[in-house]
Amino acid sequence: MPSPRIRDTILVAGASGFIGRALGPALAERYRVIGLSRQDRGGSDGYERLLRCDLLSLEDTARALEGAQLAVYLVHSMMPSARLTQASFADIDLLCADNFARAAAAAGVRRIVYLGGLMPGGGGETKELSEHLRSRLEVERALGSAGVPVTVLRAGLILGAAGSSYQIVSRLVRRLPVMVCPRWTHTKTQPIALADVVKLLTFAIEEPACAGQIFDVAAPEVVSYLEMMRRFAALSGVRRRFIGVPLFSPGLSRLWLSLVTGAPRALAGPLVESLRHAMTARDDRLAQAAGVTLTPLDLALAAAIAEEGQLATDPLATAPKGSDPARSTVLSVQRMKTPKGLDAAAIAARYARWCGEALGWLLRVVRDADGTQRFQARVIGSDLLVLTPMPERNSADRFVYRITGGWLAIRDQAGTFEFRVLREGTTLTIVRDFEPRLPWWIYRLTQAFAHAIVMWAFGRSLDPRRQN
């Protein structure tokens, strides 16, 4: 695989995050660097351009990747812009990674570089991992599913003033003169300075021999979270008392972190769940290959503390969603186990047939000559929802309907309903940009609830494990 050439185009997804903002200037002197962001912004942060892109949309992602030779993926726990979301963070991350992989393959991208998370035991025993770490591992695999070689850097806690994990540590120490420390504070971790992560990412981007490889990246020193907080207090010039308690309650710890630090529960929850695992590296071969001398913990903490006073915004504040405020839309992503050998069109057909059978007392499903499915109320005979196939988007592993009408939708603004086969045996159903006609409080209590139940029941009807 050839080395990147000066003025090659490198696209960075997650450019507006704290790692992306540091990586852009490091690459900009040698390459044409395009960043993807969820908000409309001009060129900044070292990027030639910062494009607005919704990674939940395959079409949007494909447009953004056109012309890129390499791509860097820094996206984690993507929070959607919809007013109502029926999806786990893991399913949202999986959908975004699958979109990125497909778009990169279509654009002829030579390689993807992904910054993931350290895996206990190398990630071999996925059943033992927290949901957060399983999602990181799943994203790694999804990024490589379309055939583009992927270089993976796995890091633990990254020490930078704007980093969410660092901010949680900082606020706990600064706001609590006496801290009750649950058992997870004794878990071992191997923090790494943001500047070192940027150097290692840059080397991995520029070195073709890194293609297809997985590297752990971490500073040499292994410490507990408790020891790190003690060092933070000493370097900050504050006296703190730490009292250990032999408890590990994820729910209580999540609430405690949110109340003390102001971190959103959606961020604190996955973090706490992962703290039962020791986050340590297996080796430092990437740092050795790159000739990078990794920053000692105390120096990395001191640099982050100095930088923290210069922050203009709150890193843990909820980011603006970037959606059209005039529209109230729905995102629903449901994961299903499906029989092997079924393509997306077959699963879509089964869904329409199943609805007509299982919900026949309520619905009648009528199929038009062009494949349009009309879900009609049996009592009054009028269309509730009308789903029209989109042949230009469909393939063996993807079947998309445009929601084109019915009493429950706003005509011409009602979004899409998609069946996506990710690999044999796993399918996502995706509703995007759906704008309901019902008032929101009624929609949430009726149509939204009914959709979740129907998709759950349909998934059970397909699950091969229930048919043996």
N, C-alpha and C positions, 0 to 999 in steps of 0.2 A: 504494500500500500504506500503510495507516495506521501512525502511530508507536505504539510500545508505550505502554500506559497504566499509570499507577501502580497497583500491586497486580496487574498481569498476572502470570501464572505463567510463569516461565522455568525450563526444565529444563536442567541441566548434566550431560552425560555425561563422566565423568572427573573428578568433583568431588573425589576424594581425592588426585589428583595435585598436584604443586606449583603448577601454574598454576590449577587448579580451587580449591585452598585460598585462593589470593589473590583470585580473581574473585568468590567467594561474598559476602564482606563488601562488595565494591564495588557489588554489585547489590542487596543486601538492604534498603537504606534505601528504595528506590523500588518494588521488585517482590517478589512472593512467589517465592522461589528454592528449587527442589527439586534436590537433587543425587543422582546415581546413583553407587553404589559397589559393589564386589564383596563387601564385608564388612558385617555387621549393625552399624549404629552409630546412636546417637541424634542429635538435632539438634546440629550443631557446625560450626565453621569458617564461620560466617555464614549457613549454610543453615537454612531453616525445618525441613526434613526431609532426611535422607540415607537414601535407599532402597537396599536391596540389589537388584541387577539383574544378570542374566547376559545380556550383549548377544549372546551366541552363540545365544540363544533368541529367536525372533521373538515368541512369545507373551508371554514375560517383558518384552521391550522394549515391546510394545504396551500392556501394563498400566501400565508406568511412565510412558508419554507421555500417558495419558488426562488431559485437562483442561489441557494445556500450550498456551500461545499461541506461544511461541518456544522454540527449543532451541539449545544450544551443544554442539558435539562436540569434545572435547579428547582423544579416545582414540587411542593409537598403539601398534602392536605388542602387541595384547592377548594376554596369556599365559593359556592355558586352565587350568581347574582339574582337568582329567582327569588320572588317574594315567599314562595313556599317550596321547600325541598323535601322530597321523600327519597332519601338515599343516605347510605353510610359514607363516611369520609373515604373508606377503602374502595368502595365502588366508584366514587367520583374520581379518585386518583387513578384507578385502573382504566376508566374510560378516557381520561386525558392522556395517559401514557399510550394507550392503544391508538388513539387519534394521531399522536405525535409520530409513532412508529410507522403507521401507514402513510402519513404525509411525507415523512422523510424518505421513505422508499420510493414514492412516486416522484419526488423532486430530484432523485439521484444523489442524495446526501451520502458522502463517503463514510462518515462515522458519527456516532453519537457519544458524547461524554456525559455521564450521569453522576451526580453527587448524591449518594444514598447514606444509609446508616450502618454503623458497626453491627455485626451479627454475632450473638453468642454462639460459640462452636462453629463459626463460619456459615451459619444459616442452614445447616443440614437438617436439623429437627424442627420443622416449621410448626408442628403442633405445640411445641413448648414456647414459642414466641408470643409476645403480646400482639394484639391486633395491629398496633402501630408498626411494629417491626415486620410482621407478616406482610403488611401493605408495602413497605419499602422494598422487600424482596420481590413481591409480585410486580411492582413497577419495573425493577431491573429486568425481569423476564419479559414483560410486555414490550419494553422498548426494543428488545431484540427480536420480537416475534415476526416482523416483516422482512427480515433478512439483512438489515443494516448492522454492521459490526458495532458493538457497544463497549466502551471502556467505562468501568465502574470504579469510583472512589467511594469507599465507605468510611464515614467519619462519625465520631461521637459528638460531644458538646463542643461547639465552635465558639471560641472566645472573641467576641467583637461587641462593641458597645450597643449596636442596634439588634443584636441577636436575641431572639425570644428566650432561649434557655439561659443565656447570660443575664438578661434583664430579670428573670425570675429569681436567680441567685442574688443579684444585687439588691432587689427590693426586699427579699426576706431578711437579709442582713441589715439593711439600712433602717427598716421599719420595726424590727422586733429586738428590743434590748435583751430580752430573755426569750430563747427559742426552744420549744419542745420539739425534739428531733425523733421522728418515727424511724422504724428499722431501715427504711429505704435510704436514709442518709448515710448508711454504712456501705452501700453498694459501691463497688469500685468503678471508676471511670478514667478515661484518658483524654482530657481536653486538648484541643489544638488551637493555636492562634489563627485568626482569620487571615493574616498576611501569609502564613504558611500554606493554608488551603488554596489561596489564590496562586501561589507559586507552583504548587503541585498540580492544580487544574491546568495551568498554562503549559507545564511540561507534558502532561497527558494529552493535551490537545495537539501539541507540536510533534510528539514522538509517535511515529506510525507503529512501532513495535508494541505499543500499549493496546492496540486494537484487540478486542475480544477478551481482555484480561480484567481481573478484579483485584483491587488493591485496598488494603486497610491503611488509613492515614490517621496518625495520632502522634502526639508528642511523647517523648520517652517515659515521662513520669506517670505512674499509676497511683491515684489517690481516691479516697472516698469523697462523696459529696460533702460530708461533714468537715473533712480536712480542707476541702476547697473553700467552704464558707468561712472557716477559721482564718485561712490565709487572706481571703478577701477582706475580712474585718481588720486584720492587722495592717494590710496595705492601704486601707481607707482611713486608718487612724481612729477607728471606733472600738470601744470595748463591748464585747457581747458575751453572754453566758449561754452555753448550749447544754440542754438537759435531754439525755437519751431516754426513750421509752420503747419497750419491746413489742411494738405494734406495727402492722402494715395493713392499713385500711385504705384501699384505693379511693373509695367514695369520700371518706372523711378528708384524706389528703388532697383530693381534687378540690373540695369545697374550701379547705384551708388555703391552698395556693391561690385560688380565685379571689377570695376575700382579702387576703393580705397584699397580693401583688397587682390585682386588677386584671390578671390574665383571663381571657375568655375561657369558659369551661370547655369549649371545643378544642382549645389548645392544651389546657391543663390536664384534661382527661387522658388523652393518648400518652402524654409525657409521663404521668404518674404510673400508668400501666407498664410502661417500658422500664421503670426504675427498679423492677425486681431482677433485671438482668445486669450482670457485670458487662460494661461496655468497654472492652479492652481489645487492642489490636493483636493480630497473630504475628505480624512482622512489620518491618519498615522498608521493604525493598524498593518502593517507589521513591521515597526520600533519598535513599542511597543512589538510585539510578539518576535522579535529578540533581544530585549534589547539593541538596538543601539541608542546612543545619537547622534543625527544628528549635523553635523558641522555648526556653524553659517556662514552667508554669507561672512562676512569680512575675517574670517579665511580661508574659502574655496578659496576665491579670492587670498589671500596672498600666499597660498600654490601653486596655479596654476601659479602665477606670478614668484615665486621663481623657480619652475620647468621649466618654459618656457625658461630661459636662458641656460638650459642644453640640449635642444633639438638638435639633430644632423642633422635632416632633416626638410624640410618645410612640416608641416602637411597638407597644402592646395594645395601642388603641385600635379599634376595629377599623380596618381599611375601608374606604369608600367602595361600594360595590360596582360602580361603573355601569350600571344598567340604566335603561331609559326610565326616568322617574314617572313618566306618564303611563307606563305599562306595568301591570302586575301579572307576572308570569309564574309558571310552575315548572320545576324540574323534578322528574322521577326517574330513578335508576334502580332496577331490581335485578338481582343475580339469580339464575336458575341452573339447576342440574338438568341436562337434557340428554335424550338418547343419542348414542353415536350414529353417524350416518345421516342425520337430518341437517339439511342446509337451512339458511335463514328463511327462505320463501316457504319451505315446508312447515317450519315452526309458526310462521305468521298465519298460514292457512289453518293449522291446528287450533290456533287461538280463536279465530273466528268461528270455527266449527264447535269448539268446546263451549264458547259463550252461548251459542244457539242451543246447545244441549243442556248445559248445567244451569243456565239462567233462562231457560225457555219459558218459564212461568212469568217472566218479567220482560224479556227481550225477544225480538225476532231479528235475525241477521240475514240481510238480503245482499247478494253479490251481483253487481252489474257486469255487463259484458267487458268493460275495461279493467275489471278487477277491483273496482271501488266496493268497499264494504259499508253497508248502511246498518247501523244499530238502531232499531226502531222500538219504541215503547209499544208493547203488545196491546195495551188497553186502548190507546188513542191512535196508534198506527203512524205517528209522525216520527221523523228522524231525530234521534237524540245526538248521535255523532256520525259524521260521514268521513271515512278514511279513504283517500285516493292514492294509489301507488305512485311512486316517483321513479320511473325506470332509469333515469339518468344517474341516480345514486345507488341503484341496486346491483348486487353481485351475489356470488354464491354464499358468502358469509355475512351479507348485510341486506336487509329488506326494510325500506323506509316508506311510510305513508305520510302524506300531508293531511292534516286535519282540516278539512275544507268546509265543514258546515255542521248543522244540527242545532237543536235547541240549547245544548249545553256549551256551545262554542261561539266565539265571535268570528264571523265569516272573514276570511282572508287575513286573520291575525291569530290563528289558533295553533301554530307550531307544527311539530312533527312527532310521529310515533314510530319507533324503530326497533327491529330485532337484530341484534349483533352477535354472531357466533365468534367467540374469541379463540377457542380451541375446542377440539372434540369433547363434548360433555359439559361445556360451560357456555351459557348464553346470557347476554344482558338485554333487558327491555328498557327503552329510553324514551321518555316524553320530555321534549324540550320546547321552550318558548310557548307553552300552551297558555292561552289567555281565556279563562272561563267567563261565561256570561253571567253566572250566578253571583250575587254579592258575596264578598269574601267570607264573611262569617257563616253564611249558609254553605258555601262551597267546602270550607274546611270540615264542617260537621257531616256533610252528605257525600258529595261526589269524590272528594279527596279520600275520605275514609273508605268508600266503596271501591275505588281504584286499588288501594293498597290491599284490601281483602281479596279482590278478584285476581290480582297478579300473584298473590301468595297461593291461592287455591289452584290457579292454572299451573304454577310451578310445581306444586305437589303432584298434579295429575301427570306431569311429564317426567318426574324424577325417577330414573331407572332403578334406584335403590328401593323404591316402594313397589316396584312391579315384579320383583323376584319372589 
